[in-house]
Amino acid sequence: MAVSAFKMLGFFIGFFLMGGLVSSAKFDELFQPSWAQDHFAYEGELLRLKLDSYSGAGFQSKSKYMFGKVTVQIKLVEGDSAGTVTAFYMSSEGTNHNEFDFEFLGNTTGEPYLVQTNVYVNGVGNREQRLSLWFDPTKDFHSYSIFWNQRQVVFLVDDTPIRLHTNMENKGIPFPRDQAMGVYSSIWNADDWATQGGRVKTDWSHAPFVASYKGFEINACECPASITADDNAKKCSSSGEKRYWWDEPTLSELNVHQSHELKWVKANHMIYDYCSDTARFPATPLECVHHRH
């Protein structure tokens, strides 16, 4: 598979434009536990989060960011993971928050993991897509990334795009580009909905359920809490001689190779798309009408 434009530009441009950028592979430089610290285990560069009948666990970034790319390598819960959800997402705060979600839905042994993605804009979600993966995500670490600029949000698995959410403000559709976002991950029990619509419950005799992490990377614009949202948006946007890698013209849309990859994923691995759910949405959501999601 060809090296993605996201990866190349991240390496070659990011080094020259480090103002406000953060990049690291060490957990404690970028993140901190947000709950159930006793369910964390550190093994060298590996972090393991544990879910048992008492609690799940979660972590969050120490800073918030606007535009760029965040990546983590995850090895998901092995064996019978039914009822469990491992999430990796970006989110701002407040009732009108923006959010980009990866949710990995556990399953019974031998059944495939499902990946659910969602996009919230100004507090409104209901944009779920579900797909299977072309590998077993419990056997090894794989990279899960969110790329975000003023033109698009791209969800990537091992640098293969699996979802595209395009800026269509010219069609009157809001786009998330004015709120700094934290980076989060967690594991928890969601057996009321996660596996086969909640029909399969968590089997606690298989606990603890463990998700493993490494390779934490944030190559994005850091937004101090002391700066207003408008000033952060200006700070994190290219202007004049200040050029950020995520604003390069080649990243304003998917290239031909990436577009073909996304079509392949949709054709072979898409299980559910909110755009096709006429029972939930008798009137097709506007962004779906334009086929740029």
Legacy VTK file of the C-alpha trace (Angstrom):
# vtk DataFile Version 3.0
C-alpha trace
ASCII
DATASET POLYDATA
POINTS 293 float
0.000 0.000 0.000
1.356 3.431 -0.883
2.505 5.720 1.895
-0.411 8.018 2.705
-0.334 11.751 2.154
-1.160 12.187 5.838
1.947 10.271 6.877
4.337 11.911 4.403
3.249 15.438 5.137
3.225 14.766 8.838
6.885 13.813 8.725
8.259 16.255 6.201
6.245 19.373 6.921
5.567 18.932 10.608
9.237 19.197 11.478
9.504 22.645 9.941
6.337 24.078 11.455
6.485 23.117 15.095
4.891 26.247 16.549
2.082 24.961 18.735
2.620 21.358 17.585
2.978 18.377 19.890
4.189 14.916 18.970
5.214 12.106 21.285
4.938 8.351 21.726
4.980 8.418 25.548
1.687 8.203 27.374
2.533 10.376 30.364
3.793 13.257 28.227
0.452 13.630 26.484
-2.181 11.932 28.644
-3.336 11.340 32.184
-5.801 8.903 33.783
-9.286 10.373 34.050
-10.923 7.638 36.129
-10.201 4.294 37.820
-6.439 4.691 37.968
-6.250 1.345 39.804
-7.438 -0.266 36.546
-4.299 0.946 34.698
-1.207 -1.233 34.239
2.052 0.096 32.782
4.487 -2.331 31.166
7.358 -0.415 29.598
5.869 1.481 26.648
2.596 -0.453 26.919
-0.481 0.734 28.762
-3.248 -1.705 29.623
-6.759 -0.657 30.651
-8.842 -3.178 32.572
-12.606 -3.645 32.761
-14.085 -5.835 35.493
-17.417 -6.015 37.281
-16.367 -3.106 39.520
-15.220 -0.550 36.961
-13.864 0.299 33.566
-11.138 2.905 33.059
-10.304 5.916 30.934
-7.684 8.533 30.117
-7.606 11.983 28.538
-5.088 14.330 26.990
-3.498 16.967 29.201
-4.181 19.616 26.544
-6.788 20.406 23.928
-6.077 20.713 20.230
-7.430 22.184 17.029
-6.547 20.615 13.654
-3.924 17.995 12.974
-3.747 14.258 13.475
-4.007 12.072 16.576
-3.045 8.404 16.569
-2.931 5.553 19.040
-2.078 1.907 18.522
-4.561 -0.432 20.212
-4.755 -4.179 20.683
-8.376 -4.911 21.550
-9.833 -7.315 24.109
-9.171 -10.930 23.158
-11.635 -13.804 23.334
-15.193 -13.240 24.510
-15.498 -9.448 24.599
-19.292 -9.300 24.206
-20.875 -6.323 25.965
-17.654 -4.322 26.177
-16.807 -1.114 24.366
-13.347 0.354 23.893
-13.494 3.950 22.702
-10.962 6.363 21.220
-12.279 9.820 20.446
-11.840 13.571 20.332
-14.337 15.894 21.977
-14.839 19.491 23.018
-16.927 20.455 26.045
-20.427 21.756 26.632
-23.902 21.020 25.311
-22.975 22.244 21.824
-19.804 20.182 21.708
-18.102 18.617 18.689
-16.932 14.998 18.815
-15.257 12.395 16.588
-15.728 8.814 17.845
-14.177 5.421 17.317
-16.091 2.816 19.343
-14.941 -0.800 19.169
-17.857 -3.091 19.957
-16.905 -6.402 21.528
-18.367 -9.724 20.449
-18.536 -13.389 21.359
-15.513 -15.550 20.597
-15.170 -16.174 16.881
-17.398 -13.283 15.871
-15.784 -10.157 14.393
-15.262 -6.923 16.268
-17.337 -4.084 14.884
-16.127 -0.495 14.683
-18.699 2.256 15.119
-17.806 5.817 14.187
-19.839 8.920 14.874
-19.518 12.662 14.321
-21.121 15.261 16.582
-21.410 18.863 15.409
-22.759 21.523 17.768
-24.045 18.832 20.107
-25.848 16.824 17.411
-24.699 13.279 16.643
-26.786 10.435 15.198
-24.282 9.977 12.366
-23.302 6.390 13.142
-21.537 4.108 10.725
-20.539 0.515 11.566
-18.039 -1.654 9.786
-16.038 -4.818 10.216
-12.265 -4.835 9.892
-10.093 -6.715 7.384
-7.961 -8.178 10.206
-8.389 -9.485 13.749
-7.801 -6.424 15.963
-7.248 -8.599 19.053
-4.122 -10.361 17.736
-1.820 -7.395 17.276
-1.578 -3.624 17.585
-3.098 -1.486 14.848
-3.097 2.274 14.384
-6.311 4.255 14.716
-6.171 7.909 13.714
-8.321 10.996 13.377
-7.178 13.664 10.920
-8.905 17.038 11.109
-8.526 20.288 9.227
-10.882 23.018 8.031
-11.923 20.988 4.983
-12.471 17.450 6.297
-12.417 14.965 9.140
-10.931 11.583 8.219
-11.038 8.404 10.319
-8.150 6.071 9.499
-7.196 2.491 10.372
-3.525 1.738 9.668
-3.619 4.915 7.541
-6.473 3.550 5.406
-9.426 5.964 5.423
-12.621 4.335 6.674
-14.754 7.457 6.957
-14.811 10.958 5.518
-16.779 13.922 6.856
-16.425 16.865 4.496
-16.931 20.573 5.121
-20.151 21.536 3.344
-20.788 24.863 4.993
-21.529 26.199 1.513
-24.617 23.941 1.627
-25.679 25.325 5.006
-24.332 22.294 6.927
-22.354 23.117 10.102
-18.757 21.850 10.262
-16.661 21.401 13.436
-13.893 23.951 13.104
-14.256 26.385 15.999
-13.812 24.341 19.204
-10.602 22.913 20.617
-10.914 19.221 21.445
-9.403 16.851 23.965
-8.321 13.313 23.113
-9.825 10.471 25.139
-9.972 6.702 25.425
-11.833 4.337 27.726
-13.146 0.832 28.201
-16.509 0.183 29.816
-19.474 -2.158 30.034
-22.211 -1.369 27.504
-24.040 -4.672 27.312
-27.391 -2.899 27.064
-26.558 -2.064 23.403
-23.024 -2.936 22.293
-23.346 -6.534 21.089
-26.203 -7.571 18.813
-28.324 -4.693 20.062
-27.898 -5.726 23.700
-29.061 -9.311 23.224
-25.638 -10.681 24.220
-24.572 -9.663 27.714
-21.146 -9.364 29.295
-19.906 -12.664 30.731
-18.067 -11.536 33.850
-16.513 -14.982 34.295
-14.142 -13.890 31.486
-13.096 -10.695 33.279
-10.847 -8.811 33.421
-11.230 -7.527 29.880
-8.016 -5.803 28.832
-7.318 -3.314 26.024
-3.632 -2.568 25.352
-2.171 0.685 24.018
1.111 2.049 22.694
2.390 4.538 20.107
0.618 7.657 21.353
1.008 10.485 18.835
-0.537 13.937 18.644
0.670 16.065 15.737
-1.720 18.954 16.154
-2.095 22.541 17.275
-2.132 22.837 21.064
-4.703 25.264 22.441
-4.039 26.841 25.850
-7.102 27.109 28.058
-6.351 30.787 28.632
-6.966 31.655 24.968
-10.450 32.260 23.560
-11.956 29.953 20.942
-11.663 32.627 18.241
-8.015 33.265 19.066
-7.271 29.518 19.068
-8.875 29.201 15.628
-6.645 32.004 14.345
-3.579 30.580 16.080
-4.115 27.164 14.497
-4.828 28.368 10.956
-2.234 29.115 8.313
-1.779 32.745 7.328
0.942 34.673 5.563
4.261 32.923 6.118
2.828 30.736 8.854
1.965 27.429 7.207
0.753 24.373 9.069
1.080 20.939 7.499
-2.642 20.157 7.845
-3.485 23.164 5.672
-1.437 21.939 2.712
-3.595 21.880 -0.463
-2.944 18.147 -0.908
-4.809 17.535 2.367
-7.931 19.483 1.469
-9.434 16.256 0.147
-8.560 12.595 -0.224
-6.177 11.769 -3.053
-7.189 9.246 -5.722
-5.559 6.317 -3.929
-7.248 7.163 -0.635
-10.612 7.610 -2.361
-10.274 4.135 -3.835
-9.365 2.734 -0.414
-12.444 4.343 1.141
-14.684 2.952 -1.596
-13.203 -0.511 -1.004
-13.877 -0.271 2.737
-17.477 0.804 2.153
-18.098 -1.892 -0.451
-16.593 -4.744 1.565
-16.864 -3.843 5.241
-19.703 -1.370 5.792
-22.458 -2.935 7.891
-24.540 0.100 8.821
-24.724 3.654 7.513
-27.101 6.184 9.026
-27.537 7.712 5.584
-29.315 4.543 4.443
-31.534 4.141 7.522
-34.861 5.437 6.269
-36.641 4.148 9.391
-34.593 6.523 11.574
-34.377 9.286 8.988
-37.410 9.412 6.668
-35.912 12.611 5.299
-32.357 11.910 4.176
-29.827 13.931 6.227
-28.585 16.821 4.133
-24.922 15.786 4.187
-25.971 12.377 2.861
-27.765 13.937 -0.074
-24.427 15.313 -1.268
-22.637 11.965 -0.749
-19.684 13.557 1.009
-19.637 11.921 4.417
LINES 1 294
293 0 1 2 3 4 5 6 7 8 9 10 11 12 13 14 15 16 17 18 19 20 21 22 23 24 25 26 27 28 29 30 31 32 33 34 35 36 37 38 39 40 41 42 43 44 45 46 47 48 49 50 51 52 53 54 55 56 57 58 59 60 61 62 63 64 65 66 67 68 69 70 71 72 73 74 75 76 77 78 79 80 81 82 83 84 85 86 87 88 89 90 91 92 93 94 95 96 97 98 99 100 101 102 103 104 105 106 107 108 109 110 111 112 113 114 115 116 117 118 119 120 121 122 123 124 125 126 127 128 129 130 131 132 133 134 135 136 137 138 139 140 141 142 143 144 145 146 147 148 149 150 151 152 153 154 155 156 157 158 159 160 161 162 163 164 165 166 167 168 169 170 171 172 173 174 175 176 177 178 179 180 181 182 183 184 185 186 187 188 189 190 191 192 193 194 195 196 197 198 199 200 201 202 203 204 205 206 207 208 209 210 211 212 213 214 215 216 217 218 219 220 221 222 223 224 225 226 227 228 229 230 231 232 233 234 235 236 237 238 239 240 241 242 243 244 245 246 247 248 249 250 251 252 253 254 255 256 257 258 259 260 261 262 263 264 265 266 267 268 269 270 271 272 273 274 275 276 277 278 279 280 281 282 283 284 285 286 287 288 289 290 291 292
